[in-house]
């Protein structure tokens, strides 16, 4: 539900009652990942999505029912071979969905969820943990964990259970990963099984574009579309201007390698080097290829690429480090324009992140959806 935190936070501030349906687990070719959510308020207004349209109507009705009776419900949706028009996922996948009412009278639950939504809407790191399977008295209970390890809420059963979930949620928050965990209802690995969904909301990943050229402007727009916080860096103040890059979150006038040395990056950061000028590229890439970032790509012709690699070897870059470099940058789409080139680069970033091959899906026998963080579907049923 944290994927629609901004809208839900406004609903909370406006005092609206609503129910939220959250994808808990997926199997096969399901279109949305764990954490994806659809919410419906008491007036029937809906926001978000759990399936890209396949089962939205049925989930909408579940939310309306949950608002009426106040019960948390866990439902499974999958493809029906007997009736292609039955409620289900025509893509052949299976999803498990938790529907939780969030009403003014449910003070404890609403307070915890409001805290998590406010943090996520404000760009703060937070993890929301909710019981999705287990004893009826624990269903729907929640706690929220902040990046400093502090937490609010709890499951009200055993103190050890809260401590265990807080520790697990903090670890998932640190990794920026959403998924389920199974523990005993007393917080140990034994006893009656309990399934907890942990949704991690972290600040947007960074995209740093080096080189304030026309192609960079299109890539900035593409990066924003994909949800990155985008920085443009160039040593030339005449080119690195807000007028040329109105969509950038940040514009930096500095030598690229010097800026990269002093800025914060992490395992989700992508670095796109578009300068194709050795005096900028070599010191920048020498540093970039040794950082624990998600992606390093550099623009240039085949000849530029070969020359740049030789220059990098001369300054001590190893073959293992060079193997990380995506150059020439982007996938082969036959791109010509800045916009097409930005799409090529973005496609490579997505394929690299998700483990895609970059080949056409037509005639291929590979999965449409790849994600190393996929959560297997577990045996669960409806609960009151």
N, C-alpha and C positions, 0 to 999 in steps of 0.2 A: 504493500500500500504506500510505501514511501516514494514510489515512482510518480504518484500524483499528489505529493505532499503539499505543494503550493495551493492547489484548489481545495484540498481537504482542510488545510489550516484556515483558509478563509471561511469555510463552512463552520468550523468550530468557533471562530471568533464571532460569527453571526448568530451563534446559538442554534444552528440547525441540527436536527436529528438525522442520522443516516445509517446505512448499513454498507459495509465494505466487503467485497468478495476478493480473495487473494489466491493466486496460484501457489499451491504448496509444493507440488511435485509434478514432474512430467515424465512421459515415456514415449518413445517413438518420435514421430515428426510433428510434435506439438509446436504451434507458432510462437508462444510466449514462454518466458522463463519464470522460475519461482520468484515471487515478489510482485509480479505484474498484477494490477488490481483494477476493479471496476467498482464504483460507489454509486449509490442511489439515495437521494434524500427523501424526506417525507412528502414532498410535492411531486415526486416522480422524476426529478431531474437526474440524469446519469452522466458520469464522467469516467474516463479511462476505458480499459479493455482487458479482457482475460484470454481472448482467443482469436483476435483479429476478425471477429464476426460470426464464427461457427456456432457458438453456444451462448452468445450474449443475451438473447431473448430469455432463455431458461434461467440464466444467472440473474438477470434483472428481476424476474419473478421471485427467485429465492431471496433476494435482498428485500423486496417488498414484504415478503412473509416474515423475514427475520425482524423487520421493524415492528410488525404487528405483535408477534409473540415473544420477542426478546430472546430467542434461542439461537445459540451458535450451531451452525450446521456444516458438516463436511460432506461434499459430494464428489463423485467421480463421473467424468464425461469421456466417452470414447466413441469410436466409429462403430456403427451397426451394420453388419453385413446383410442382415435380413431386411433392413429398410433404409435405403440411402437417404431418405427424407426424415428419418428419425433424428431427434436431438442428439448431436454428436459431432465429432471432429472428422470432417470429410478428408482431411489430410492423412488420416490413419493413426494419429497419435492418441494419447491418453493424458488427461490432466486431472489432478485432484485440487479442489477449490474449497477454501475455508470462507464461510460467510459469517460475519460478526456484526451484530447491531451495536451502534454507538449512539446511545440516547442520553438525554440530560439526566434521567433518573439513574443511569448506570455510572454513578459519580467516580468510583475508583478507576474503572476501565477507561472512561472518557478522559480523566486527568492524565493517565499514563500515555494514552495515544496522542493527546494534545501536546504533551512534552516532546514526543518523538517527531510529530509533524512540524512543530515549530522549529526544532533543530534542523530537520531536513530542508524545510522551506528557506531557512536562513543560511544554508550552505555549510552548516556545522556537521561534523562527523557524529553519527549516532547509530546504534544498533537496537532494533526492536525485536524482542523475543516473545513469541506467543505459543501457548500450548495448543496443538492442533489435533492431538490424538492421545487418549488416556482416560483416566477417571473423569466421570461427568462433572464433578465439582471443580475440576481444574480447567475445563475447556474454556478457551477464550481468554484466560488470564494472561497478563502481560507484564513485562518490565522493559525499561529502556536503559541502555548503557551508553555512557559518554566516553570520549576518547581518553579522558583522564582516569577511567576505571570506576568512577562513581555511577550510581544507578538509582532509579526511581521505580516504585512499584514492586511487584513480587507475586509469587504463586501461593503464598499463605499456607503452605502445607508443612514443609520441613525446611529449616534454615539452610541445611546443606544443599537442598535443591536449588535455592536461589544462588548460593555461592558457586555451585557448579555451572549453572546457566550463565551467570555473569562472566565467569572465566572463559567459557566457550564463546560467548557473544563478543567479548573483548578481542579474542583472537581472530574471529571472523571480521570484526570491524577493522582491525589492523591490516588484514589482507584485502578488505573491500569486497568480501564475497557473501552472497546470500545463499542460504540452503537450510536443510533440516539436520537435526541431530537427535539421536535416540539415547535416552538415559533411563535409569530407574526412577520411580516417583519419589524416592528419598534422596536423590542426588547421586547415587552410586551407579555402577554399571550392572547392578543386579536388582532384583525386585520387579514389580509390575512395570512394563514398558511405558514410556512416555515419549511422544514425538513433539519436538519444539521447532518451530520455524524461526530462523534468525534472519532478519532483513537488515543489511548493512547499507547505510547511506553515507557516502563520502563526498567531499568536494569534487567538482568535475575534473577529469584528467587534463593535463596540459598538452597543448600543441605549440611548439616554438618554431616559427618560420624565420629562417635566416635568409635575408636578401629581399629588399623592398622593390621587387619588380612587378610587372603586370600579372605574371602568373601567380605571384604571391597573393594578390588581391582576391583572385578567384579561390585560391586555396583557403584563405581566411574565412570566406563565406561558407565553404564546404565544411571546414573544421567546426564552425559554430553550429551548422546544421546537424553535425554528428554529436554535438554535446560537449565539445572541448572548450576549455578556456584558452584563448589563442593570444599569443604574444608574437609581435613582429619585431625583429632586431636587425639593424643595419648600421654600419659606421658612418653612413652618408646622411646628414641631417636634411638635405634637400629632397631626398626620396622618402625617408621614414617620417611621414607626417600623418596627422589624423585625417586630413582632407583626402589622402590617397587610400587610407585604410579605415574608413568609418566603422567597420564591423569588428575591428580588433578590440580585445579587452585591454591590451596594453601595447604601447609602441616604445621601443627602447632604441636610443641612439648610442651605440657603443660598438667596439670591436666584438664580433661574435664570440670568439673564444674567451675573451675577458668577461663578457656577460654570462656565458655558460658556467664559468668557474665560480661565479658568485650567486647564482640563482638556485632555487630548490627544484629538484627533479625527483621522480620516483619510478617505480616499475611500470607505471601506466603512461608515462610521458612519451610523446613522439616528437622527434626532431627532424625537420625537413630543411635541407640545405639547398637553396635555390640560387646561390650566388655564382656558381661555376667560375670562380676566380681563385687561383691557387693561393694568393696571399691571404685570402679569407678562409678558404676551404681547408687547407692543410692543417693549420694550428687548431681549427675548430673540430675537424673530424678526428684528429689525433686524441683530443680530449673526449669527444662524444662517444667514440667506440670503446672507451674504457669505463663508461658510466652504466649503471644498472637501469637503463631505460628500455621501453618496449620496442622502439623502432628508430632506426637512423637511416634516412634516405638522402641521396644527393643527386641533383640534376646535372645533366651534361650529355654530350654525345658519347658514342663508343670510344672515340679517340680521347676525349677529355677524361673519360673514366679510366682508361689505361694509363694515361699520363699521371693522373691524380693518384692512382694506386702506387705507382713507382715513387712518387714524391713522399707518399705516406710511409712506404717501406724505408725510405732513406732517413726518416726521422724516428724510426724505431717501432712502427706499428707492425704487429705480428700478423701472420697469415690467419690465425684464429680470430683475431680482432677484425681483420679485413672481411672475413666471412660474414660478419654481422651487417655489413654495409649493403643497403639496397641501392644499387646504382647500375645503370641509369634508373632513376626513381620511377616508380609506378608500374602498372600492368600494361601489357600490350593491347590497347583498345584502338590503335590507329589515331590517337588524339592529335588534334592540330591547334585548336583554340585554347586560350587560358582556362576556360571553363571545362573543356574536355580533358585537358591535362590535370586539372584539379580533381576531376572525377577519377582519372587513372590512378593518381596518387592515393586518394581516399580509398579506392577499391583495394589497393595493395595493403593499406593499413588495416582495413577490416579483415581481409583474408589472413593476414599475419596474426591478428588478434584472435580470430575465431578458428584458425586451422583450416581455412578453405584452400582449395587448389587453384582458384582463379580461372578454371576452364568452364566452358559453357555447360549448363545443366542439361541441355538437350542431348539425349543419347548417353548421358553419363549414368553410372550406377553407384554414385557416391551419395551419402546422406545430404539432404538439402540444408538441414540445420546441424552445424557442428558447434559444440561448446564443451570445453573440458570441465566446466563447472556444472554440467547437467546433473540433476538429482534423480536417481531411479525411483520409479513409482513403488510405493509400499502398499501392503494390504490394509485398507482402512474402509470405514463405512460411515453412514450418517449417524449423528449423535444429537442428543437434545441439549 
